[in-house]
Amino acid sequence: MRAYILKRFGESLVTVFIVIFAVFMLMRFMPVEGYFTREDFTEMTAEARQVYLQSIGISGNPFGQFGRFLSGLAVGDWGRSITVYPKTPIASIIAEKAGYSLAFGLSAIGISIVFGLALGIAMAQNKDRLVDSLGTLYVVVVRAIPSLIYLFLIQIWVSGILGWPMVFYADVPVSWILPTVSMALPGIAWYAIWLRRFMVDEENKDYIKFAISKGLPRKKVMTGHVLRNAAVPLVQYLPTQILLTIAGSLIIESMYSIPGLGGLLVYAIRQQDNPLVQALVLLFSVLGIFGVFLGDILMVLIDPRIKLEGTSRTGDHV
Amino acid sequence: MRKMLLIVIAATMALPLFAMGNQDGGSRTVDRYDNTYQVEVKTLNYFLLLDTTAQRVAANTQDHLVEQDRFGRFIPSLAESWTPNADSTVWTFKLRKGQKWVDHTGTPTTYEITADDFVEGFRYVSDPANGIRNISSVRNVIKGLYDYYYTLVDIDGGKIQDKTREAALATFGTVGVKALDAYTVEYTLTQPTPFFLSYLIMDLFYPVEKAFLDAVGPANLGIAKENMLYSGGYYLSDWQRDKLIVMTRNEHNWDKDNITVRSINMQKVSDPTVELQMFMRGELSSALLSAEQAKALEGSPFQDKVYMTDLTSVTFWWHPNYQSPNPEFNAFIRNENFRKALYYGIDHEKFLSLDDQVNPKGLIRSTIIPEDQCFDEKGRDFTDYPGVKEFKDRGNPYNPAKAREYLAKAIAELTDGKGSIRGVTAGPVDMKPIADFSVDGKLPIQMVYVHTTSSKSTTEALLFQAMMKDTFGDDTINVVLGQFVDNAYREAILPLKYDMMWSSFRFAYADPMAQFGRLVTDGGFLNMAVDSSKKTNTLFDKTLYDLVQAAAAETVLSRRYAAFAKVEKHIQDKAYIMPYRAGGGSYTISRMVPYTVPRGGFGVTRFKYKGMIVESQPLTAARVAELRTAFFEEFNKLTAK
């Protein structure tokens, strides 16, 4: 296990390095005109433009720029934004915004897990009955209708009926509810439909049929065997999902005016804010890679049949 | 379609709310103004105003030496008086005494606002290291600035090696901004500039307290509310990035009695539909509406409350590319008859009906220089000068018969009579990724109209295409539509990948040179200097260039305007660019009483909230019309019309 962790850690570092190097260099292919407004560009002399580019760290050898970026990171300096929030330290931008995205994201995941698993279990246990049909209807509606439609209806209609604010206010607790629920809706559907599927699969396996025929209580079979085994594939993605909540939700944050990180990476790319893009890519790639890594570990902890060292699994299966 | 559906759903669901909201017919004055912004402010450094949100904040949290009243007249602000010398080359301003900078809690600091603060402010903007990009607006206005600034640029760029940066900075005394004593600041200009006051309301002329600037560091000015001091009628009491900006009345401001609204709350709301809903629920004081939203409100109790905002000093014009990579268009656009064919062939009224279905004519502006902005020493408006007035009164120039006549002349001049365009050979045109097409060197002329991918822009493009077809038929002009994603300048104008598009400039200061300089002499596209890599040494039109130079040298306003009127006439006669629309003129719904705030077409004036009256109920369009009539009666009396 330890050797595996060390190996994966090393691989992760290399992956992160490749990702940020590639993004760093790709950003240098962008035309320099993008760092100016139209009027600036026409009115500045070539020298003045060059001085401006120097002042924002764009001109010069890209490898040298990359080296400076890495040495800054080594001492905890993420640099400053150049076009999105000019001169503002990136660390403070992320610190201001990540809290909102995390708070909403984690709450939404919590709701998704609780309601999604409950719905999934109810659907699996009542397969082909009314509960299952209603659950399926919910899943189909959430996944088939363009999300903007029902999210918009929730924002306008539900807030109107309940008399709640249409946008988020940090000091009005009730204004947190609609965006959180809106964010959780697809997650509930995802957990419900996959848990149902895995549980139905498990229920049809011989060992379950055998256990029931031997007289084990159905409830015990469902919780101790079916649910546990069905949960394994879902658990693997949980750490990544949790860690990447920091990236925020592009649509919901925009609709409810939540000042999170949602959409910031896309906006930074469009604005050619190289340092901000680099910092966000670094952050998201580290979290993504670390999340997959944690998912693997979690699977091992939940499912003793899985070994990570790559040794023979003979005899591990039930 | 989906957008329209959302608007209709929203409007339908909001109807009961309107009814509830309008039961109380009486309106009262409130001391809070709630509005929105769509894109987060990049920085609140008030010397670097990159968007209208930052302009709104700066205009209200900082004062200049002078400001404009609700008729646009210059009145004292932090300066209580001023005197130009005989030829308007030296301007001396006397400051109010005892005015203190306040911090983000509204508490007065120990720092008094003095003449030094205006000198330090200008020192800050004059250093290229601070990245204040608007400096080009005044580089030729303030004496000594050009040399000081570009010496620093050359040192930073490595062109000058025998002088240190520190040595160059020490020569700031050569720049024409001086504190004669604690309360007297003097500006020395390169040439007589009777309209100098209009420069002073730009971001470049704000004061800064040097001790405070040194304490926070120049790079940190404006990145947090704590990193600024405030000299204006409001201070920044809250700023949550991407969420909220709150300005609160500065009780220590010299003009606090005229700061009528106690609190200005600006929320970031990205969706116009949500903005309208918030307005309907009473959460906002005003909302701008799209034409679709205004239409969706028809039949609702709010129908009679939708009105159009006044026109601004921004002018939109048709902007042909004189260096197009499309050889067919390139051959024709240099022909005066072809340009006139376009001028008479575009139905501006129809085009503007996309913005205002009721009165599109009201949006038309057919002069390059806006009306009501430049007045000579006798109060005569520049647009009433001979040569300009004929265009001002022209309105929609659309005349299909005349357009076809001019096109026939152009075709006769430029083709061999059998449809082949002289000097143009068949081949592909390099306009990727905007457009991908080939020309055959024969009629119809391929003309690329570029637009963004937004639905409104696409509708405009399709309309333009249809209008060309209606006017000229299929066999003479074929409009190819090209799209850019995000940035017209970067994606289309700079790489010259367009034939026709609309464009505009903001009007920077109260003089025709503000536009003509940028179009003709200072690297403007009518001098073929759009892109330095493709710059030619050949003047586009030497007569035009000389006319602008001659007009710029005139220092008596009436003579200057008469000379600039020749410039405007020359450009319009030749149809080099074709003005068609004034800025503003947007549908709105508001609880703010119009004509109570400062008025001005340049600088930050139009963003000021001083004197604003906000009511608890939305104003009706009829009441706004009455207010408008009363205001312009008074305004016209003042401008001696």
Interface residues (C-beta under 8 A of the other chain):
Chain A: P31 E33 G34 F36 T37 R38 E39 D40 F41 T42 E43 M44 T45 A46 E47 A48 Q50 V51 Y52 Q54 S55 I56 R80 T83 V84 Y85 P86 K87 T88 P89 I93 E96 K97 P146 L148 I149 F152 L153 Q155 I156 W157 G160 P165 M166 V167 A170 S254 M255 S257 I258 P259 R270
Chain B: R2 L6 I9 A10 M13 A14 L17 E40 K42 T43 N45 L48 L50 P128 A129 G131 R133 S136 S137 Y150 V153 D154 D156 G157 K159 A219 N220 I223 Q240 R241 D242 K243 Q267 K268 V269 S270 D271 T273 V274 Q277 M278 R281 E283 D486 N487 A488 Y489 R490 I493 L494 F505 R518 D522 G523 G524 V530 S532
